[in-house]
């Protein structure tokens, strides 16, 4: 009996009319792909400097300040929401497909096209769901724009700009995935985090740019501040307070720079750790190869998805506590147990949202435990320890959960990989050339590696958050950036290999 098509096909007359990037009809040359990657990255940096027309920048609050770098956006610009709506829409679609709530077989071309078409429509819905609360709560229109079109019209103009910016990001991601190399979302994250790390390390401007450089207002960058203090402080001051300020003082402490370097080398090492299954060609005698199964098999995607979930939890808690309309909801509105926020701050100061937010740096959790008088944050020792334990546990378990779903929904599972090897004409020496046999062999490795890789990236991201990072990039941001750069380098090598040997395109699924 033939299975009925998914109900999502009924949405295609609407979703297919949305602007999209046409897939290339044939092979795209390596130089062309690199050209599109460079063009899109330049356009991304331009958009991060295009400020929202009619926005009162002085009265605006950034709801996602804590997650700004990994959201690949810029506060007050048309990329205010960054990749948040896109990632949230992807999470919803992946969960529904993985749980078989939506009956789509992504190995079939028609179902895959329906999935992508529905995702575009869901992205627009998520953009509106994210933009409207921000505009009606924290993105304040300027008085000039209100005088021209009224308060409602001013807010509508800002919402339209946010929607346009987010959908352009979605199209740029689609452009890179079809005409370029790798994932656009990943490259945007890496670009934003790299910029933050560079400026956080080498910025010679003082912390308060409106005042002159002094001991109370040293250069903001890690290296310029260290040089300034070493050359302008006597030995007595260094022993009393300057060492502590240099190594632990915010922003951009020396400890944060050392942690950034540690995470960089640690992730680079883990990315190179892999199991290689020997392969031989069934018809070409002597033709051999290897199929690598990385220790970080699920890559950095689980951390991106988990961070998006926590960012949405923080946003909802902020809205429930501070928004005039939502704070009046019985039991939920204005409830400090869900999340307590200091006036003018978008980072939770207490409640569930505080326990689920990243402890950024040693001065936010370890120093309040060791020296509560100097570094106290309003919470006791038990609460600070509980926050670290809860955040670490949630990140690890959530990353494992998303790693399993990601592997199964992106053709990285045992069955899909066995089919790829079979179609390429390769087989594992000593085993019959049968996808079922290949699947049983891969089942020994891929499921266990998937869980382990999810737990590792979750643990590394939370560990880096707790130690702190340069440029306020966040541990998750640094982890993602290193993984993205390594993965992009490997993708470039794969593209060059396919350019030299067209037969490899079938194995890598490019044609």
Rosetta blueprint (number, residue, H / E / L):
1 X L
2 X L
3 X L
4 X L
5 X L
6 X L
7 X H
8 X H
9 X H
10 X H
11 X H
12 X H
13 X H
14 X H
15 X H
16 X L
17 X L
18 X L
19 X L
20 X L
21 X L
22 X L
23 X L
24 X L
25 X L
26 X L
27 X L
28 X L
29 X L
30 X H
31 X H
32 X H
33 X H
34 X H
35 X H
36 X H
37 X H
38 X H
39 X H
40 X H
41 X H
42 X H
43 X H
44 X H
45 X H
46 X H
47 X H
48 X L
49 X L
50 X L
51 X E
52 X L
53 X L
54 X L
55 X E
56 X L
57 X H
58 X H
59 X H
60 X L
61 X L
62 X L
63 X L
64 X L
65 X H
66 X H
67 X H
68 X L
69 X L
70 X L
71 X L
72 X L
73 X L
74 X L
75 X L
76 X L
77 X E
78 X L
79 X L
80 X L
81 X L
82 X L
83 X L
84 X H
85 X H
86 X H
87 X H
88 X H
89 X H
90 X H
91 X H
92 X H
93 X H
94 X H
95 X H
96 X H
97 X H
98 X H
99 X L
100 X L
101 X L
102 X L
103 X L
104 X L
105 X L
106 X L
107 X L
108 X L
109 X H
110 X H
111 X H
112 X H
113 X H
114 X H
115 X H
116 X H
117 X H
118 X H
119 X H
120 X H
121 X H
122 X H
123 X H
124 X H
125 X H
126 X H
127 X H
128 X H
129 X H
130 X H
131 X H
132 X H
133 X H
134 X H
135 X H
136 X L
137 X L
138 X L
139 X L
140 X L
141 X E
142 X L
143 X H
144 X H
145 X H
146 X H
147 X H
148 X H
149 X H
150 X H
151 X H
152 X H
153 X H
154 X H
155 X H
156 X H
157 X H
158 X H
159 X H
160 X H
161 X H
162 X H
163 X H
164 X H
165 X H
166 X H
167 X H
168 X H
169 X H
170 X H
171 X H
172 X H
173 X H
174 X H
175 X H
176 X H
177 X H
178 X H
179 X H
180 X L
181 X L
182 X L
183 X L
184 X H
185 X H
186 X H
187 X H
188 X H
189 X H
190 X H
191 X H
192 X H
193 X H
194 X H
195 X H
196 X H
197 X H
198 X H
199 X H
200 X H
201 X H
202 X H
203 X L
204 X L
205 X L
206 X E
207 X L
208 X L
209 X L
210 X L
211 X L
212 X L
213 X L
214 X E
215 X L
216 X L
217 X E
218 X L
219 X E
220 X L
221 X L
222 X H
223 X H
224 X H
225 X H
226 X H
227 X H
228 X H
229 X H
230 X H
231 X H
232 X H
233 X L
234 X L
235 X H
236 X H
237 X H
238 X H
239 X H
240 X H
241 X H
242 X H
243 X H
244 X H
245 X H
246 X H
247 X H
248 X H
249 X L
250 X L
251 X L
252 X L
253 X L
254 X H
255 X H
256 X H
257 X H
258 X H
259 X H
260 X H
261 X H
262 X H
263 X H
264 X H
265 X H
266 X H
267 X H
268 X H
269 X H
270 X H
271 X H
272 X L
273 X L
274 X E
275 X E
276 X E
277 X E
278 X E
279 X E
280 X E
281 X E
282 X L
283 X L
284 X L
285 X L
286 X L
287 X L
288 X E
289 X E
290 X E
291 X E
292 X E
293 X E
294 X E
295 X L
296 X L
297 X L
298 X L
299 X L
300 X L
301 X H
302 X H
303 X H
304 X H
305 X H
306 X H
307 X H
308 X H
309 X H
310 X H
311 X H
312 X H
313 X H
314 X H
315 X H
316 X H
317 X H
318 X H
319 X H
320 X H
321 X H
322 X H
323 X L
324 X L
325 X L
326 X H
327 X H
328 X H
329 X L
330 X L
331 X L
332 X L
333 X L
334 X L
335 X L
336 X L
337 X L
338 X L
339 X L
340 X E
341 X E
342 X L
343 X L
344 X L
345 X L
346 X L
347 X L
348 X E
349 X E
350 X E
351 X L
352 X H
353 X H
354 X H
355 X H
356 X L
357 X L
358 X L
359 X L
360 X L
361 X L
362 X H
363 X H
364 X H
365 X L
366 X H
367 X H
368 X H
369 X H
370 X H
371 X L
372 X H
373 X H
374 X H
375 X H
376 X L
377 X L
378 X L
379 X L
380 X L
381 X H
382 X H
383 X H
384 X H
385 X H
386 X H
387 X H
388 X H
389 X H
390 X H
391 X H
392 X H
393 X H
394 X H
395 X H
396 X H
397 X H
398 X H
399 X H
400 X H
401 X H
402 X H
403 X H
404 X H
405 X H
406 X H
407 X H
408 X H
409 X H
410 X L
411 X L
412 X L
413 X L
414 X H
415 X H
416 X H
417 X H
418 X H
419 X H
420 X H
421 X H
422 X H
423 X H
424 X L
425 X L
426 X E
427 X E
428 X L
429 X L
430 X L
431 X L
432 X L
433 X L
434 X L
435 X H
436 X H
437 X H
438 X H
439 X H
440 X H
441 X H
442 X H
443 X L
444 X L
445 X L
446 X H
447 X H
448 X H
449 X H
450 X H
451 X H
452 X H
453 X H
454 X H
455 X H
456 X H
457 X H
458 X H
459 X H
460 X H
461 X H
462 X H
463 X H
464 X H
465 X H
466 X H
467 X H
468 X L
469 X L
470 X H
471 X H
472 X H
473 X L
474 X L
475 X H
476 X H
477 X H
478 X H
479 X H
480 X H
481 X H
482 X H
483 X H
484 X H
485 X H
486 X H
487 X H
488 X H
489 X H
490 X H
491 X H
492 X H
493 X H
494 X H
495 X H
496 X H
497 X H
498 X H
499 X H
500 X H
501 X L
502 X L
503 X L
504 X H
505 X H
506 X H
507 X H
508 X H
509 X L
510 X L
511 X L
